[in-house]
Amino acid sequence: MISIKPLLFSAAIATSRRTILSTAAMSTSATNQNCSSGKSAVVFLHGLGDSPAGWSFLEDQLPDLRKSLGKGEVHYVFPPAPTIGLTINGGAVMPGWFDLFDWPIGISAKDDRDGKIAAAQQIERAVEKLEKEMGIPPSRVIVGGFSQGAAVALLAAYTRRTQGKVPFAGCVCLSGWLTLKEDLAVTEEVAKATPLFWGHGQWDDKVLFEQQAHGVEKLRNIGVDVTDLSFPMGHSSHPEELEEMAGFIEKSLFPSK
């Protein structure tokens, strides 16, 4: 058994730039997924061992970086992962989107097919709920995540967005990886309509840096517009990465700005 730490990062890294968030702001969407209203939406998935609270600061920091991403225009959703046992950790349980069989996670890592499909379906239900209850269509939704959450976001945004399904406005992958690669088949409509932002740490020793180049190449080869940036960090996030991500989301949702 390999004892692993949760695949998350300290929020202090992301908030060290110029905005210090209060504890209340950090937890606004931890349990309530309908706490803000807007004409567009960002659905962001946390990493292994984390919770929605770990990334809910985005609800305040993204508007600080781009005013157009404020709560009056954008609704923020931070879904919680189920609690599961991890094979790599001898069956020990923690919040996770799917099982892991290899450590670190390189390009040859084995897939938990059933777990990943179930996770993507959870995100699809969240998007359906946005349209049903708030009138926000998938074409106005950005799906994204960190680490495991990013892997699920990629799956939901591309492989599972099959013919007849409305493409998302964009996808954000932070320190994630492309999964179920043998199933990768992106429609021309999705490739044109759903650009991707992929940020990754050059020193990532958990989700290896090789995953970025590998995934980006495969997605670009089938027509996806990818913005890929790397940063001097490990399995974490970086202030400059969040700046670039905010700009990408603004451009994807509000191209005229």
Buried (B, 14 or more C-beta within 10 A) or exposed (E): EEEBEBBBBEBEBBBEBEBEBEEEBBBBBBEEBEBBEBBBBBBBBBBBBBBBBBBBBBBBBBBBBBEBBBBEBBBBBBBBBEEBEBBBBEEEEBBBBBBBEEBBBBEEBEBBBEBBBBBBEBBBEBBEBBBEEBEBBBBBBBBBBBBBBBBBBBBBBBBBBEEEEBBBBBBBBBBBBBBBEEBBEBBEBBBEBBBBBBBBBEEBEBBBBBBBBBBBEBBBEBEBBBBBBBBEBBBBBBBBBBBBBBBBBBBBBBEEE
